[in-house]
Amino acid sequence: MKDVSIGPVTASNDRPLTVIAGPCQLESLDHARMIATEMARVCDAHGAQFVFKGSYDKANRTSLSGKRGLGMDEGLAIHAAIKAEFGCPVLTDIHAPDQCTPVAQVCDILQIPAFLCRQTDLLLAAGESGAAVNIKKGQFLAPWDMANVVTKVESTGNTKLMLTERGVSFGYNALVADMRSLPEMMKTGYPVVMDATHAVAQPGGLGGSSGGQREFAPALARSAVALGIGAVFLETHEDPDNAPSDGPNMIKLADMDGVIKTLMAIDKIAKEDPVRL
């Protein structure tokens, strides 16, 4: 298995779980600091490695009227402040090749959205930035297809990669999480991430926005962590019903302590057992 060192965090399918968590969309520095404070506390209390996640631009909103975010300049300033205050790596989405270099000057991990995971120019630019790259598997891809995606980034000489499962299309406005994809992607050797919150989304399910079933996100996270994966991705908000993006599938911030406590207990059992799928 490959270890991916990202500042103080070492993501690996053989090491204690990394928790990638934060709001779907950045709202303000104070809001990001509030969420980071609680998530850093929870992760420290239960022995998890913490990466803060927040998006400065949601470029793939369901409708034109959807709130996209604060923009790159303000978003990166927030990430820089969170990184400096909490000492944790920070992650954000990128959507175009020309965003990779400036974002990598602040953020430790560039995230390739699922819809863009086969965009060669974007993958090459992300790899060339020198930052770690988290690639979300497209809703339209089989897990073994990610080997070709990995090869594109590796061609730049960058091997700081993570691969994320976030569900596969299952008819209209629905996703299903196939847990077989996790050990399948683990064959690459790279850390595998389960995006438990987007996997319970219902894309476009509300007509002008996406719906979701947040009550199932902890169950998917527990199932995935039992397989010995490297990280879990959980979007969180203190008031999901009033969040500007992806509220229906986010876990309430007040519930995260219990969720992470359970995940770390499962992670310990999974990684002490030498028998792997």
C-alpha positions in Angstrom: 0.0 0.0 0.0 1.2 3.5 -0.8 1.4 6.2 1.9 0.5 9.7 0.9 2.0 12.3 3.2 0.1 15.6 3.3 1.5 17.9 5.9 1.0 16.3 9.4 -1.4 13.7 7.9 -0.4 10.4 6.3 -3.2 8.9 4.4 -3.0 5.2 3.8 -5.2 2.1 3.7 -2.8 0.7 6.4 -2.9 3.6 8.9 -5.5 5.2 11.2 -8.4 6.7 9.4 -8.2 10.2 7.9 -11.4 12.2 8.2 -12.0 14.8 5.4 -14.8 17.1 6.7 -16.2 20.5 6.5 -19.1 22.4 4.9 -20.1 21.8 1.3 -19.8 25.4 0.5 -17.6 28.0 2.3 -19.8 30.7 3.8 -17.5 32.9 5.8 -14.2 32.7 7.8 -16.2 32.7 11.1 -18.4 29.8 9.9 -15.4 27.8 8.6 -13.5 28.4 11.9 -16.6 27.2 13.9 -16.8 23.9 12.0 -13.0 23.4 11.9 -12.9 24.0 15.7 -15.4 21.2 16.4 -14.1 18.8 13.8 -10.5 19.2 15.1 -11.7 18.6 18.6 -13.7 15.5 17.6 -10.9 14.0 15.5 -8.3 14.6 18.2 -10.5 13.1 20.9 -11.0 9.9 18.9 -7.6 9.5 17.2 -8.5 10.5 13.7 -6.4 12.5 11.3 -8.2 15.6 10.2 -8.4 17.4 6.8 -10.6 20.5 6.5 -12.7 20.6 3.3 -14.6 23.6 1.9 -15.6 24.6 -1.7 -15.1 28.2 -2.9 -17.1 27.5 -6.0 -19.8 24.9 -6.7 -19.6 24.9 -10.5 -21.9 22.0 -11.0 -25.0 23.2 -9.3 -28.3 21.7 -10.5 -29.8 25.0 -11.7 -28.4 28.4 -12.8 -30.0 30.0 -9.7 -28.0 27.8 -7.3 -25.6 29.6 -5.0 -22.0 28.9 -6.2 -20.0 30.3 -3.4 -17.5 33.0 -2.4 -15.1 32.7 -5.3 -11.4 31.8 -5.5 -9.8 34.8 -3.8 -12.0 34.9 -0.7 -12.2 31.1 -0.5 -8.4 30.6 -0.6 -8.0 33.3 2.1 -10.3 31.3 4.3 -8.4 28.1 3.6 -5.1 29.8 4.4 -6.5 31.1 7.7 -7.9 27.6 8.7 -4.6 25.9 7.8 -2.6 28.4 9.8 -4.8 28.3 12.9 -5.5 24.6 13.1 -2.3 23.2 11.5 -4.4 20.8 9.4 -4.2 20.1 5.7 -7.0 21.8 3.6 -8.8 20.5 0.5 -11.0 22.2 -2.1 -12.4 21.4 -5.5 -10.9 22.7 -8.8 -12.8 22.8 -12.0 -10.4 24.1 -14.7 -6.7 23.6 -15.4 -5.8 27.3 -14.8 -7.1 27.0 -11.2 -4.6 24.3 -10.2 -1.5 26.4 -9.7 -3.0 29.2 -7.6 -5.1 26.8 -5.5 -2.1 24.6 -4.9 -0.2 27.5 -3.4 -2.7 27.5 -0.5 -4.4 24.1 -0.5 -2.7 20.8 0.3 -5.2 18.7 -1.7 -6.8 19.5 -5.0 -10.1 17.6 -5.5 -11.2 16.6 -8.9 -15.1 16.5 -9.0 -16.7 13.3 -10.1 -18.2 14.8 -13.2 -14.7 15.9 -14.3 -12.6 12.8 -13.4 -11.8 11.9 -17.0 -10.8 15.4 -18.1 -7.2 14.9 -19.2 -6.1 18.5 -19.2 -7.5 19.0 -15.7 -5.9 15.8 -14.3 -2.5 16.7 -15.8 -2.6 20.3 -14.5 -3.6 19.0 -11.0 -0.7 16.5 -11.1 1.8 19.1 -12.3 0.8 21.5 -9.4 2.7 19.3 -7.0 -0.2 19.2 -4.5 -1.9 15.9 -3.5 -4.8 15.1 -5.7 -8.1 13.5 -4.6 -10.0 12.1 -7.5 -13.7 11.4 -7.1 -14.8 8.4 -9.2 -17.5 9.5 -11.7 -21.0 8.3 -11.2 -20.7 6.8 -14.7 -17.5 4.8 -14.1 -16.7 1.3 -13.0 -14.1 1.2 -10.2 -11.5 -0.6 -12.4 -11.8 2.3 -14.9 -10.0 4.5 -12.3 -6.7 2.8 -13.2 -6.7 4.9 -16.4 -7.4 8.0 -14.4 -4.5 7.2 -12.1 -2.1 6.7 -15.0 -2.9 10.2 -16.3 -1.9 11.9 -13.1 1.1 9.6 -12.5 2.4 10.6 -15.9 3.2 14.0 -14.4 5.5 12.4 -11.7 2.9 13.1 -9.0 2.0 10.0 -6.9 0.3 11.8 -4.1 -3.1 10.4 -5.1 -6.3 9.5 -3.3 -9.4 7.8 -5.0 -12.9 8.5 -3.8 -16.1 6.5 -4.1 -19.2 8.6 -4.1 -21.8 6.3 -5.6 -22.8 5.3 -9.1 -25.9 6.3 -11.1 -28.9 4.0 -10.4 -31.6 5.3 -12.6 -32.8 8.9 -12.6 -32.0 11.1 -9.6 -30.6 8.2 -7.6 -27.2 6.8 -6.6 -26.2 3.5 -5.2 -23.0 2.7 -3.3 -21.3 -0.6 -4.4 -18.9 -1.5 -1.6 -17.1 -3.8 -4.0 -15.6 -0.7 -5.6 -13.6 0.1 -2.5 -11.4 -3.0 -2.5 -11.3 -2.8 -6.3 -9.8 0.7 -6.2 -7.5 -0.4 -3.3 -5.7 -2.6 -5.8 -4.0 0.6 -7.1 -2.3 0.8 -3.8 -3.5 4.4 -3.2 -5.6 5.5 -0.3 -9.3 5.0 -0.9 -11.8 7.4 0.4 -15.5 6.9 1.0 -17.6 10.0 0.4 -20.5 8.9 2.6 -22.5 12.1 2.3 -22.5 12.6 -1.5 -23.3 8.9 -1.9 -26.7 9.5 -0.3 -27.5 12.5 -2.5 -30.3 12.5 -5.0 -28.9 14.5 -7.9 -31.5 16.9 -9.2 -34.0 15.1 -7.1 -35.8 18.3 -6.0 -36.2 19.7 -9.5 -34.1 22.8 -9.1 -31.6 21.3 -6.6 -30.4 17.9 -5.3 -32.2 16.0 -2.6 -30.6 13.5 -0.2 -31.1 11.0 2.6 -28.6 12.1 5.3 -29.9 9.5 7.7 -28.1 6.8 5.7 -24.7 8.6 5.5 -23.3 7.2 8.8 -24.4 3.7 7.8 -22.4 3.9 4.5 -19.4 5.4 6.3 -19.4 2.5 8.8 -19.7 -0.1 6.1 -16.8 1.4 4.1 -14.5 1.9 7.1 -15.0 -1.8 7.9 -13.1 -2.6 4.7 -10.0 -0.9 5.9 -10.0 2.2 3.7 -7.7 5.2 4.1 -10.2 8.0 4.6 -13.8 9.0 4.9 -15.3 12.2 3.4 -18.1 13.7 5.4 -19.7 17.1 4.8 -21.2 18.7 7.8 -23.1 21.8 8.9 -24.7 23.0 12.1 -28.0 23.5 10.3 -28.1 21.4 7.2 -31.7 22.3 6.4 -30.5 25.9 5.8 -27.1 25.2 4.2 -26.6 26.9 0.8 -25.6 23.6 -0.8 -26.1 19.8 -0.3 -28.0 20.3 2.9 -30.2 17.2 2.5 -27.2 14.8 2.5 -25.0 16.5 5.1 -24.5 15.2 8.7 -25.4 17.6 11.5 -22.3 19.0 13.2 -23.7 18.0 16.6 -23.8 14.4 15.5 -20.2 14.2 14.3 -18.7 13.3 17.7 -20.7 10.0 17.9 -20.1 9.3 14.2 -16.3 9.7 14.4 -16.1 7.7 17.6 -17.9 4.8 16.0 -15.8 5.0 12.8 -12.5 5.0 14.7 -13.6 1.9 16.7 -14.4 0.1 13.4 -11.2 1.3 11.7 -9.1 -0.1 14.5 -10.7 -3.5 14.2 -10.4 -3.5 10.4 -6.7 -2.6 10.3 -5.6 -4.9 13.1 -7.1 -7.8 11.1 -4.5 -9.0 8.5 -7.2 -10.6 6.4 -8.2 -8.2 3.6 -10.5 -8.5 0.7 
